[in-house]
Amino acid sequence: MNRPATRSLSKQFRFEQPKSPSVVVNFNGGLVISDAGLNLIAEIDRKLQITSQLAQCFQDYRQLNRIDHSIENLIRQRIYGLVMGYEDLNDHEELRHDPMFALALGKRIGVQDTIRFS
């Protein structure tokens, strides 16, 4: 009997997060987080620059000294929320405290600074 060749899958994956603790995904069980797939979406977004290109379509008329969040970060937050099934904007009040969501948005967990991905 001729069996098809099987590919072995890596037992763990690392996500690149500058200036943040490394995130390692493995399949050994333990604590399971349902929203961890968002980091894969964020990694793809960073590599393909989807949200950053979309943000360039908007003109920002806000006063620079009053801006806390860039247009790109606002778009990224909204799109990632929709991808994860959070349809309502009021869900973002709760999501702002979610460590996986913060990591996907490039925020250092427990710190207010944002990390720029250029």
Secondary structure, DSSP 4 states (H G I P E B T S, - for coil): --PPP-PPPPSEEEE--TTS--EEEESS-SS--GGGHHHHHHHHHHHHTHHHHHHTTS---S-GGG-SS-HHHHHHHHHHHHHTT--STTHHHHHTT-HHHHHHTTBPTT-S-B----
